[in-house]
Amino acid sequence: VIANGDEGDPGAFMDRSIMEGDPFSLLEGMLICAYAIQARYGIIYVRHEYPLAVKHLRTAIRLAEDMGLLGRNILGKGFDFSVLIREGAGAFVCGEATALVASIEGNRGFPHARPPRVSEAGGGPWGYPANLNNIETYACVPPIIEKGADWFLGIGTHGSPGTKVFSLAGKVKNTGLVEVPMGITLREIIFDIGGGILGNKKFKAVQTGGPSGGCIPEQYLDLPVDFDSLLKVGSIMGSGGMVVMDEDTCMVDIAKFFLSFTQAESCGKCPPCRIGTYQMLQILEKITSGKGEDGDIEELERLGHLVIAGSLCGLGKSAPNPILTTIRYFRDEYEEHVKEHYCRARVCNLGTFVINQDECILCGLCKQACAFGAVKETRSHYFIEQDICTKCKACYSACPVHAVKIIKKTYERLEEELRLPSEKLEIIERRRRMTLMDILESRPYEVVSISKDHTVADAVNMMREKNVSGLFIVDENNKLASIFTERDIVRCVYNSIPTTEKLENLMMRELITFDPSTGVSTAISIASRKKIRHLPVVEGKTIIGMVTFRDLVSYLLPEICYMADTMY
């Protein structure tokens, strides 16, 4: 019986808390497992960075042996079981089953192909079959035996029963270990238990599953935390690490950070992991240093899928997860880094450094901080010489009033031509990047549907009661068939169609639907070309909501008016 205490994820201390705080629960779980399969030997594999855990485990083993709960003829039942502790050398890859077995045997922690599996003859230590589980799994065994399987199944979800301990870290007010039932939402963990984001900043993403887990964006905050749900959005449960990120986090830089860890911890045995992760890291280094090129993002995706498909063990198969999920959910940040050499989070040394003359107090600290002489001084103001600036951020950090700004290269020209401040240009660009889902989430909305068997009169009455300008017409299977809008009412009046006419006789032949991720500018273009005023938003077969042409224009009109007033 082997207990895997090789908790290699940075910032994860779930197993450590059990081994240090309640080692008897681990020993009891291993003892029950050993008795069930009639195993005679137990091994606890612990990281050498956990000296206190090793000390407490040895004390617990000695006490259990003194009480006759470990060793020979336990409780007079003729059952022998002894437990040994093996300390690992700290390699992250030794968390993988076959690499862990190799390390126990005193060999280098290299994974090997399966079969044989660890549970099969020839797959465990020195050729013996073994039962290998995590520390948390063994600790759950005693209460299940005591209270019954139905009690355990009553907690959590059908597919993921029980509880899970998470290590909550990052930009959250309350950090630490939290034990929650499976199926709890990310929002409940981060905001109800974690207390929300530090400094009351905006939540951006959360990474689950340690350094090889995926980054989950804000739109999935209500996602239940279980094995299946996390896999659907590109992440994993892993050991239980949970890192929260706020609006000041650069998703490209964080992906590079996690990949640099897994790349350094790769054992190097299989080429897809050894070479693939290195190539991906080189591309990310190039992107974050302002040298990204067209095609780099697509190359990252291609390499990521190749590494997953060709790697031997779980480390390589999950290493690309942070990159693939950040590209999937934050592709616009990658494109900004590559095409505009700009980092909106101001983390990477990208962008154009300028001094806002309206905010500058002429203290001269920016000039003192610049080691390259890029900050120039005249009688009336300071400015930054772009040809000399190395983007080291020394002036940005030194300014006490935050008058040094980092803007896009294109903003320089727009500021001169449109006479708009960079802050306003950023707002305009954010509006340009908005999607139909952003519009729906910005206001309360309700999906109002009506059966195609109802009449025109029924539809008009429902629109008046719900105060909406359009209805979703659904068929007998509750699937979207068409829509009924104010324009249809006018058409009925103009063509003298009786109010008793059924809606199925008025349905349009071709219904145009929109994905929630459709951009506002794209939606306006399609709506203008097709001459439609109501845009049904559908994801797969699920009706999300209705966006009107008026909603689209209302998001662009304030900026148009502002620019017109400023220019003319």
C-alpha positions as CSV (number, residue, x, y, z in Angstrom):
1,V,0.0,0.0,0.0
2,I,1.5,3.3,-1.1
3,A,0.5,6.8,0.0
4,N,1.5,9.5,-2.4
5,G,2.5,12.5,-0.3
6,D,4.6,14.1,-3.1
7,E,2.7,17.3,-3.1
8,G,4.7,19.2,-5.7
9,D,2.3,22.0,-6.7
10,P,3.6,25.4,-5.6
11,G,1.3,26.9,-2.9
12,A,-0.5,23.6,-2.2
13,F,-0.4,22.2,1.3
14,M,-3.4,19.9,1.5
15,D,-1.5,16.7,2.1
16,R,1.0,18.4,4.3
17,S,-1.8,19.6,6.7
18,I,-3.0,16.0,7.1
19,M,0.5,14.5,7.6
20,E,1.5,17.2,10.1
21,G,-1.8,17.7,11.8
22,D,-3.6,14.3,11.8
23,P,-1.1,11.5,10.7
24,F,-3.3,8.9,12.4
25,S,-6.1,9.4,9.9
26,L,-3.6,8.5,7.1
27,L,-2.3,5.5,9.0
28,E,-5.8,4.2,9.8
29,G,-6.9,4.6,6.1
30,M,-3.8,2.7,4.9
31,L,-4.3,0.0,7.6
32,I,-7.9,-0.6,6.5
33,C,-6.8,-0.7,2.8
34,A,-4.1,-3.2,3.6
35,Y,-6.4,-5.4,5.6
36,A,-8.9,-5.4,2.7
37,I,-6.4,-6.5,0.1
38,Q,-4.2,-8.4,2.6
39,A,-1.1,-6.3,2.0
40,R,1.8,-6.7,4.4
41,Y,3.8,-3.5,3.6
42,G,3.0,0.2,3.5
43,I,5.1,3.0,2.1
44,I,4.4,6.7,2.7
45,Y,6.3,8.8,0.0
46,V,6.9,12.3,1.4
47,R,8.7,15.3,-0.1
48,H,12.0,16.0,1.7
49,E,10.8,19.7,2.0
50,Y,8.3,18.5,4.7
51,P,10.6,17.6,7.7
52,L,7.8,18.3,10.2
53,A,5.5,15.9,8.4
54,V,8.1,13.2,8.4
55,K,8.8,13.8,12.1
56,H,5.1,13.6,13.0
57,L,4.5,10.5,10.8
58,R,7.4,8.7,12.5
59,T,6.0,9.5,15.9
60,A,2.6,8.3,14.9
61,I,4.0,5.0,13.4
62,R,5.9,4.4,16.7
63,L,2.9,5.0,18.8
64,A,0.7,2.8,16.6
65,E,3.3,0.0,16.9
66,D,3.5,0.4,20.7
67,M,-0.3,0.0,20.9
68,G,-0.3,-3.0,18.7
69,L,-2.1,-1.3,15.7
70,L,0.9,-1.8,13.4
71,G,3.5,-4.5,13.1
72,R,3.0,-8.3,13.7
73,N,-0.3,-10.0,14.6
74,I,-2.3,-6.8,14.8
75,L,-5.0,-7.0,17.5
76,G,-4.5,-10.7,17.6
77,K,-6.0,-11.2,14.2
78,G,-2.9,-12.8,12.7
79,F,-2.5,-9.8,10.3
80,D,0.9,-8.2,9.8
81,F,1.4,-4.7,8.4
82,S,4.4,-2.4,8.7
83,V,4.8,1.1,7.4
84,L,7.9,2.8,6.0
85,I,8.6,6.4,5.1
86,R,10.5,7.2,1.9
87,E,11.6,10.8,1.3
88,G,11.6,12.1,-2.3
89,A,14.2,14.4,-3.7
90,G,11.7,17.1,-4.7
91,A,11.1,16.3,-8.4
92,F,7.6,17.4,-9.5
93,V,7.3,14.5,-11.9
94,C,7.6,12.0,-9.1
95,G,3.9,12.7,-8.3
96,E,3.2,10.5,-11.3
97,A,2.6,6.8,-10.3
98,T,5.4,5.0,-12.2
99,A,7.9,7.8,-11.5
100,L,7.1,7.6,-7.8
101,V,7.7,3.8,-7.8
102,A,11.1,4.3,-9.5
103,S,12.0,6.9,-6.9
104,I,11.0,4.5,-4.1
105,E,13.3,1.9,-5.6
106,G,16.1,4.3,-5.4
107,N,16.2,5.0,-9.2
108,R,15.8,8.3,-11.0
109,G,12.1,9.4,-11.1
110,F,11.4,8.5,-14.8
111,P,7.8,7.5,-15.8
112,H,7.5,4.4,-17.9
113,A,5.0,3.1,-20.3
114,R,2.0,1.1,-19.0
115,P,1.2,-1.8,-18.8
116,P,2.3,-3.1,-16.4
117,R,0.3,-0.7,-14.2
118,V,1.3,-0.1,-10.6
119,S,-1.5,-2.4,-9.4
120,E,-0.3,-5.3,-11.6
121,A,2.5,-7.7,-11.1
122,G,5.8,-6.1,-12.2
123,G,4.4,-2.6,-11.9
124,G,4.9,-1.7,-8.3
125,P,8.1,-1.4,-6.2
126,W,10.5,-4.2,-6.8
127,G,8.0,-5.9,-9.0
128,Y,5.2,-6.3,-6.4
129,P,1.7,-5.1,-7.2
130,A,0.7,-2.0,-5.2
131,N,-2.3,0.0,-4.3
132,L,-1.4,3.7,-4.7
133,N,-3.6,6.6,-3.5
134,N,-3.2,10.2,-2.4
135,I,-3.0,11.2,1.3
136,E,-6.5,12.8,1.2
137,T,-8.0,9.6,-0.2
138,Y,-6.7,7.4,2.6
139,A,-7.8,10.0,5.2
140,C,-11.4,9.7,3.8
141,V,-11.5,5.9,4.4
142,P,-12.0,5.8,8.2
143,P,-15.1,8.0,8.3
144,I,-16.6,6.2,5.3
145,I,-16.2,2.8,7.1
146,E,-17.6,4.4,10.3
147,K,-20.6,6.2,8.8
148,G,-21.3,4.1,5.7
149,A,-21.1,4.7,1.9
150,D,-24.5,6.3,1.8
151,W,-23.4,9.0,4.2
152,F,-20.4,9.8,1.9
153,L,-22.5,9.7,-1.3
154,G,-24.9,12.1,0.3
155,I,-22.2,14.8,0.1
156,G,-21.2,16.4,-3.2
157,T,-22.6,15.4,-6.6
158,H,-23.6,12.1,-8.1
159,G,-20.4,11.8,-10.2
160,S,-18.1,13.4,-7.6
161,P,-19.2,12.5,-4.1
162,G,-17.7,13.7,-0.9
163,T,-15.6,16.8,0.0
164,K,-12.4,18.2,-1.3
165,V,-9.7,20.3,0.3
166,F,-8.5,23.3,-1.8
167,S,-5.6,25.5,-1.3
168,L,-7.0,29.0,-1.9
169,A,-4.3,31.4,-2.9
170,G,-3.6,34.5,-5.1
171,K,-5.5,37.8,-5.2
172,V,-8.1,36.8,-2.7
173,K,-8.8,38.3,0.8
174,N,-8.9,35.0,2.8
175,T,-6.2,32.5,1.7
176,G,-5.6,29.1,3.2
177,L,-7.0,25.6,3.1
178,V,-10.8,25.2,2.7
179,E,-12.7,21.9,2.7
180,V,-15.9,22.1,0.7
181,P,-18.5,19.6,-0.7
182,M,-18.0,18.7,-4.3
183,G,-20.3,20.6,-6.6
184,I,-19.9,24.0,-4.8
185,T,-19.5,26.8,-7.3
186,L,-16.3,28.8,-7.9
187,R,-18.2,31.9,-6.9
188,E,-19.0,30.5,-3.5
189,I,-15.4,29.5,-2.8
190,I,-13.8,32.7,-4.0
191,F,-16.4,35.3,-2.8
192,D,-18.3,33.6,0.1
193,I,-15.4,31.7,1.7
194,G,-12.4,33.7,0.3
195,G,-14.1,37.0,0.9
196,G,-13.6,38.4,-2.6
197,I,-10.8,40.0,-4.5
198,L,-8.0,41.9,-2.7
199,G,-8.5,45.7,-2.8
200,N,-12.0,45.1,-4.2
201,K,-10.6,44.8,-7.7
202,K,-12.3,43.0,-10.5
203,F,-12.0,39.2,-10.7
204,K,-10.3,38.0,-13.9
205,A,-9.7,34.3,-13.7
206,V,-8.9,31.4,-11.4
207,Q,-6.6,28.5,-12.1
208,T,-7.4,25.1,-10.7
209,G,-5.3,22.0,-10.6
210,G,-1.9,23.4,-9.9
211,P,0.6,24.6,-12.5
212,S,-0.7,22.3,-15.1
213,G,-4.3,23.3,-14.6
214,G,-6.4,25.6,-16.8
215,C,-7.4,29.2,-16.3
216,I,-11.1,29.7,-15.9
217,P,-12.6,33.1,-16.8
218,E,-15.3,35.2,-15.1
219,Q,-18.1,33.8,-17.3
220,Y,-17.7,30.4,-15.5
221,L,-17.8,31.6,-11.9
222,D,-21.0,29.7,-11.3
223,L,-19.4,26.5,-12.6
224,P,-19.8,23.6,-10.1
225,V,-16.4,22.3,-8.9
226,D,-16.4,18.7,-9.8
227,F,-14.2,16.5,-12.1
228,D,-16.5,16.5,-15.1
229,S,-17.3,20.2,-15.0
230,L,-13.7,21.3,-14.8
231,L,-12.7,19.1,-17.7
232,K,-15.4,20.7,-19.9
233,V,-13.8,24.1,-19.5
234,G,-10.3,22.9,-20.1
235,S,-9.1,22.6,-16.5
236,I,-8.5,19.8,-14.0
237,M,-9.1,19.1,-10.3
238,G,-5.5,18.1,-9.7
239,S,-4.4,18.1,-6.1
240,G,-6.6,21.0,-5.3
241,G,-4.6,24.1,-5.9
242,M,-6.7,27.2,-6.7
243,V,-5.0,30.5,-7.7
244,V,-7.2,33.6,-8.0
245,M,-6.2,36.4,-10.4
246,D,-7.5,40.0,-10.6
247,E,-7.6,42.6,-13.3
248,D,-3.9,43.4,-12.9
249,T,-2.9,39.9,-14.0
250,C,-1.5,39.5,-17.5
251,M,-2.8,36.2,-18.8
252,V,0.1,35.8,-21.2
253,D,2.6,36.3,-18.5
254,I,0.9,33.9,-16.0
255,A,0.8,31.2,-18.7
256,K,4.5,31.7,-19.2
257,F,5.1,31.5,-15.5
258,F,3.2,28.1,-15.1
259,L,4.8,26.7,-18.3
260,S,8.3,27.6,-17.1
261,F,7.6,25.6,-13.9
262,T,6.4,22.5,-15.7
263,Q,9.1,22.8,-18.4
264,A,11.8,22.9,-15.7
265,E,10.3,19.9,-13.9
266,S,10.0,17.8,-17.0
267,C,12.1,14.6,-16.6
268,G,13.1,14.9,-20.3
269,K,12.4,11.2,-21.1
270,C,9.9,11.8,-24.0
271,P,10.6,14.3,-26.8
272,P,7.1,15.7,-27.0
273,C,7.3,17.0,-23.5
274,R,11.0,17.8,-23.4
275,I,11.1,19.7,-26.7
276,G,7.5,20.8,-27.1
277,T,7.3,22.6,-23.8
278,Y,10.7,24.3,-24.4
279,Q,9.5,25.5,-27.8
280,M,6.3,26.8,-26.4
281,L,8.2,28.6,-23.6
282,Q,10.5,30.2,-26.2
283,I,7.5,31.5,-28.1
284,L,5.9,32.9,-24.9
285,E,9.2,34.6,-24.0
286,K,9.3,36.2,-27.5
287,I,5.7,37.4,-27.2
288,T,6.1,38.9,-23.7
289,S,9.3,40.7,-24.8
290,G,7.5,42.5,-27.7
291,K,9.0,40.3,-30.5
292,G,5.9,38.3,-31.2
293,E,5.0,37.6,-34.9
294,D,1.9,36.7,-36.8
295,G,1.3,32.9,-36.4
296,D,2.8,32.6,-33.0
297,I,-0.6,32.1,-31.3
298,E,-1.6,29.4,-33.8
299,E,1.8,27.8,-33.3
300,L,1.3,27.7,-29.6
301,E,-2.0,25.9,-30.1
302,R,-0.5,23.4,-32.5
303,L,2.4,22.6,-30.2
304,G,0.1,22.3,-27.2
305,H,-2.1,19.7,-28.8
306,L,1.0,17.8,-30.1
307,V,2.5,17.7,-26.6
308,I,-0.8,16.5,-25.1
309,A,-1.1,13.7,-27.7
310,G,2.5,12.5,-27.6
311,S,3.6,12.8,-24.0
312,L,4.2,9.7,-21.9
313,C,2.9,10.8,-18.5
314,G,0.4,13.2,-16.9
315,L,2.8,16.0,-16.6
316,G,3.3,16.4,-20.3
317,K,-0.3,15.7,-21.1
318,S,-1.4,18.6,-18.8
319,A,1.5,21.0,-19.1
320,P,-0.1,22.9,-22.1
321,N,-3.4,23.5,-20.2
322,P,-2.5,27.0,-19.0
323,I,-1.5,28.1,-22.4
324,L,-4.4,26.6,-24.3
325,T,-7.1,27.9,-21.8
326,T,-5.6,31.4,-21.8
327,I,-5.6,31.5,-25.6
328,R,-9.1,30.1,-25.6
329,Y,-10.6,32.6,-23.1
330,F,-8.1,35.6,-23.4
331,R,-7.1,35.5,-27.0
332,D,-7.4,39.2,-27.3
333,E,-4.6,39.7,-24.8
334,Y,-2.3,37.5,-26.9
335,E,-3.2,39.4,-30.0
336,E,-2.5,42.7,-28.2
337,H,1.0,41.4,-27.3
338,V,1.7,40.2,-30.8
339,K,0.1,42.8,-33.0
340,E,0.3,45.9,-30.9
341,H,3.2,45.1,-28.6
342,Y,1.0,46.1,-25.6
343,C,0.2,44.6,-22.3
344,R,-3.1,45.9,-20.8
345,A,-2.1,44.7,-17.3
346,R,1.2,46.7,-17.5
347,V,3.1,43.6,-16.4
348,C,5.2,42.9,-19.5
349,N,7.6,45.6,-20.5
350,L,5.5,46.5,-23.6
351,G,3.7,49.6,-24.8
352,T,4.7,53.3,-25.2
353,F,5.7,55.2,-22.1
354,V,4.5,58.8,-22.1
355,I,4.1,61.5,-19.4
356,N,0.7,63.1,-18.9
357,Q,1.4,66.8,-18.7
358,D,-1.9,67.6,-17.0
359,E,-1.0,65.2,-14.1
360,C,2.8,65.8,-13.9
361,I,4.0,67.8,-10.9
362,L,7.5,68.3,-12.2
363,C,9.2,66.6,-9.3
364,G,11.9,65.1,-11.6
365,L,11.8,61.6,-9.9
366,C,11.2,59.9,-13.3
367,K,14.3,61.5,-14.7
368,Q,16.4,60.4,-11.7
369,A,15.1,56.9,-12.0
370,C,15.9,56.5,-15.7
371,A,19.3,54.9,-16.0
372,F,19.4,55.4,-19.8
373,G,18.6,59.1,-20.0
374,A,15.3,58.6,-21.9
375,V,13.4,61.1,-19.8
376,K,14.2,64.6,-21.1
377,E,13.5,67.9,-19.4
378,T,12.6,71.3,-20.7
379,R,11.7,74.5,-18.8
380,S,8.0,73.6,-18.7
381,H,7.7,69.9,-18.8
382,Y,9.3,66.4,-18.9
383,F,8.9,64.0,-21.8
384,I,10.2,60.5,-22.8
385,E,12.4,60.1,-25.8
386,Q,11.0,56.9,-27.5
387,D,14.1,56.0,-29.4
388,I,16.1,55.8,-26.2
389,C,13.4,54.3,-23.9
390,T,14.1,50.6,-23.0
391,K,10.7,50.1,-21.3
392,C,12.3,49.2,-18.0
393,K,9.4,50.8,-16.1
394,A,11.7,52.6,-13.7
395,C,10.0,56.0,-14.4
396,Y,6.6,54.3,-14.2
397,S,7.4,53.0,-10.7
398,A,9.0,56.2,-9.5
399,C,6.3,58.6,-10.4
400,P,4.4,59.5,-7.1
401,V,1.2,60.7,-8.9
402,H,1.1,58.1,-11.7
403,A,1.6,60.7,-14.4
404,V,3.7,58.2,-16.4
405,K,1.3,56.2,-18.6
406,I,1.8,53.1,-20.7
407,I,-0.3,53.3,-23.8
408,K,-0.5,51.6,-27.2
409,K,1.6,52.9,-30.0
410,T,-1.5,53.6,-32.0
411,Y,-2.9,55.8,-29.2
412,E,-0.1,58.3,-29.8
413,R,-1.5,59.1,-33.2
414,L,-5.1,59.0,-32.2
415,E,-4.4,61.3,-29.2
416,E,-3.0,63.8,-31.7
417,E,-5.6,63.4,-34.4
418,L,-8.7,63.1,-32.2
419,R,-7.5,65.0,-29.2
420,L,-8.8,62.3,-26.9
421,P,-7.0,61.2,-23.7
422,S,-5.6,57.6,-23.7
423,E,-8.1,56.7,-20.9
424,K,-11.0,57.5,-23.2
425,L,-9.4,55.6,-26.1
426,E,-9.2,52.5,-23.9
427,I,-12.9,52.8,-23.1
428,I,-13.7,53.0,-26.8
429,E,-11.6,50.0,-27.5
430,R,-13.2,48.0,-24.7
431,R,-16.6,48.8,-26.2
432,R,-15.3,47.7,-29.6
433,R,-14.2,44.3,-28.1
434,M,-17.6,43.8,-26.4
435,T,-19.7,40.8,-27.3
436,L,-23.4,40.1,-27.3
437,M,-23.0,38.2,-24.0
438,D,-21.5,41.3,-22.4
439,I,-24.6,43.3,-23.4
440,L,-26.9,40.6,-22.0
441,E,-25.0,40.4,-18.7
442,S,-25.0,44.2,-18.3
443,R,-28.7,44.4,-17.8
444,P,-31.4,42.1,-16.4
445,Y,-32.9,40.0,-19.1
446,E,-35.5,37.2,-19.3
447,V,-35.9,34.5,-22.0
448,V,-39.6,34.9,-22.9
449,S,-40.9,32.1,-25.1
450,I,-44.2,31.1,-26.6
451,S,-45.4,27.9,-28.3
452,K,-45.9,27.9,-32.0
453,D,-49.5,26.7,-31.4
454,H,-50.5,30.0,-29.8
455,T,-52.1,32.8,-31.7
456,V,-51.1,36.3,-32.6
457,A,-53.4,37.6,-29.9
458,D,-51.6,35.4,-27.3
459,A,-48.2,36.7,-28.4
460,V,-49.3,40.4,-28.3
461,N,-50.7,40.0,-24.8
462,M,-47.6,38.3,-23.6
463,M,-45.4,41.0,-25.0
464,R,-47.5,43.6,-23.3
465,E,-47.4,41.7,-19.9
466,K,-43.7,41.1,-20.0
467,N,-42.9,44.5,-21.5
468,V,-40.6,43.0,-24.2
469,S,-40.3,43.8,-27.9
470,G,-39.8,40.2,-29.1
471,L,-40.7,36.6,-28.2
472,F,-38.9,33.3,-28.9
473,I,-41.3,30.8,-30.7
474,V,-40.5,27.2,-29.6
475,D,-41.7,23.9,-31.0
476,E,-43.2,20.9,-29.1
477,N,-39.7,19.9,-28.0
478,N,-39.1,23.4,-26.6
479,K,-36.5,24.1,-29.3
480,L,-36.2,27.5,-30.9
481,A,-38.2,27.7,-34.2
482,S,-38.5,31.4,-34.9
483,I,-39.1,34.8,-33.2
484,F,-42.1,37.1,-33.0
485,T,-41.4,40.9,-32.8
486,E,-43.0,44.3,-33.0
487,R,-42.3,44.2,-36.8
488,D,-44.5,41.1,-37.1
489,I,-47.3,42.9,-35.3
490,V,-47.1,45.7,-37.9
491,R,-47.0,43.2,-40.7
492,C,-50.1,41.5,-39.4
493,V,-52.0,44.8,-39.2
494,Y,-50.9,45.8,-42.7
495,N,-51.8,42.5,-44.2
496,S,-55.1,42.2,-42.3
497,I,-54.0,38.9,-40.7
498,P,-56.6,37.9,-38.0
499,T,-55.4,37.8,-34.4
500,T,-56.6,34.2,-34.2
501,E,-53.9,33.1,-36.7
502,K,-51.4,30.6,-35.3
503,L,-47.8,31.7,-34.9
504,E,-46.5,28.6,-36.8
505,N,-48.1,30.1,-40.0
506,L,-46.2,33.3,-39.6
507,M,-42.7,32.0,-38.8
508,M,-39.9,33.2,-41.0
509,R,-38.3,30.6,-43.3
510,E,-34.7,31.4,-42.3
511,L,-34.0,32.3,-38.7
512,I,-30.6,34.0,-38.1
513,T,-29.1,33.3,-34.7
514,F,-26.0,34.6,-33.1
515,D,-23.4,33.1,-30.8
516,P,-22.9,34.8,-27.4
517,S,-19.2,35.4,-28.4
518,T,-20.2,37.5,-31.5
519,G,-18.7,41.0,-31.3
520,V,-20.9,44.1,-31.2
521,S,-19.3,45.5,-34.4
522,T,-19.9,42.1,-36.3
523,A,-23.5,42.0,-35.0
524,I,-24.2,45.5,-36.2
525,S,-22.8,44.7,-39.6
526,I,-24.9,41.5,-40.0
527,A,-28.0,43.2,-38.7
528,S,-27.6,46.1,-41.1
529,R,-27.0,43.9,-44.1
530,K,-29.9,41.5,-43.3
531,K,-32.2,44.3,-42.2
532,I,-33.1,42.7,-38.9
533,R,-33.7,44.5,-35.6
534,H,-33.9,41.6,-33.1
535,L,-30.9,39.2,-32.7
536,P,-31.7,35.9,-31.0
537,V,-28.6,34.8,-29.0
538,V,-28.2,31.0,-28.9
539,E,-25.4,28.7,-27.6
540,G,-25.8,25.3,-29.1
541,K,-29.4,24.5,-28.6
542,T,-29.8,26.7,-25.5
543,I,-31.6,30.1,-25.8
544,I,-29.5,32.7,-24.1
545,G,-31.5,35.9,-24.7
546,M,-32.5,38.6,-27.2
547,V,-30.4,41.7,-28.2
548,T,-32.1,44.5,-30.2
549,F,-30.5,46.8,-32.7
550,R,-31.2,49.6,-30.2
551,D,-29.0,47.8,-27.6
552,L,-26.2,47.6,-30.1
553,V,-26.3,51.3,-31.0
554,S,-26.6,52.4,-27.4
555,Y,-23.1,50.9,-26.8
556,L,-21.5,52.9,-29.5
557,L,-23.5,56.2,-29.5
558,P,-21.9,57.7,-26.3
559,E,-18.4,57.3,-27.8
560,I,-19.5,58.7,-31.2
561,C,-21.1,61.7,-29.5
562,Y,-18.0,62.3,-27.3
563,M,-15.7,62.2,-30.3
564,A,-18.0,64.5,-32.3
565,D,-18.2,67.0,-29.5
566,T,-14.4,66.9,-29.0
567,M,-13.5,67.3,-32.7
568,Y,-16.1,69.7,-33.9
